């Protein structure tokens, strides 16, 4: 399964945003910021990563459907897609 080109740009944007947020969390901890502020930013990083993962899986689900109609790669089974999806939960 490959990430579609259109989805890839969105995923990369989300991952770069998460990377910046994570750097901010590290700096907050190093500077002794309030625990509540750190947790709030850490939750934002987690959501950004989750959204990137969901976007990848959604792209894969579309590819799976298309590959089954005549693509070159063997499509992922429903169980494989479910396992990928649940790994993000």
C-alpha positions in Angstrom: 0.0 0.0 0.0 1.4 3.4 -1.0 0.2 6.8 0.2 -1.6 8.6 -2.7 0.3 11.7 -3.9 -2.6 14.0 -2.9 -2.8 12.5 0.6 0.9 12.5 1.0 1.1 16.3 0.9 -1.6 16.5 3.6 0.1 13.8 5.7 3.5 15.5 5.5 2.0 18.9 6.5 0.4 17.3 9.6 3.6 15.5 10.5 5.7 18.7 10.2 3.1 20.5 12.3 3.4 17.7 14.9 7.1 17.9 14.8 7.0 21.6 15.6 4.5 21.0 18.4 6.7 18.3 19.8 9.7 20.6 19.8 7.6 23.1 21.6 6.6 20.5 24.3 10.3 19.6 24.8 11.1 23.3 25.2 8.2 23.8 27.6 9.4 20.9 29.8 13.0 22.2 29.7 11.9 25.6 30.8 9.7 24.3 33.6 6.3 25.3 32.2 3.1 24.4 34.0 2.0 20.8 33.7 -1.4 21.8 32.3 0.2 23.7 29.5 2.5 20.9 28.7 -0.3 18.3 28.6 -2.4 20.5 26.4 0.4 20.8 23.8 1.2 17.1 24.1 -2.5 16.3 23.4 -2.3 18.5 20.3 0.8 16.5 19.1 -1.1 13.3 19.6 -4.1 14.5 17.7 -1.9 15.6 14.8 -0.2 12.2 14.6 -3.6 10.4 14.8 -4.9 12.5 11.9 -1.9 11.8 9.8 -2.4 8.1 10.4 -6.1 8.2 9.7 -5.3 10.0 6.4 -2.8 7.3 5.4 -5.3 4.6 6.2 -8.1 6.4 4.3 -5.8 6.6 1.3 -5.0 3.0 1.6 -8.7 2.0 1.7 -9.3 3.8 -1.5 -6.3 2.1 -3.1 -7.4 -1.2 -1.9 -10.8 -0.8 -3.5 -9.1 0.3 -6.8 -6.4 -2.4 -6.7 -9.1 -5.0 -6.4 -10.5 -3.8 -9.7 -7.3 -4.3 -11.7 -4.3 -2.8 -9.9 -0.9 -4.4 -9.8 -0.5 -4.9 -6.0 -2.6 -7.3 -4.1 -5.2 -5.3 -2.1 -5.1 -5.4 1.7 -7.8 -7.5 3.2 -10.5 -6.0 5.4 -8.8 -7.6 8.4 -5.4 -6.0 7.5 -7.1 -2.6 7.1 -8.9 -3.0 10.4 -5.7 -3.9 12.2 -4.0 -0.8 10.8 -6.9 1.4 11.8 -7.1 0.0 15.3 -3.3 0.4 15.8 -4.0 4.1 16.0 -6.7 3.8 18.6 
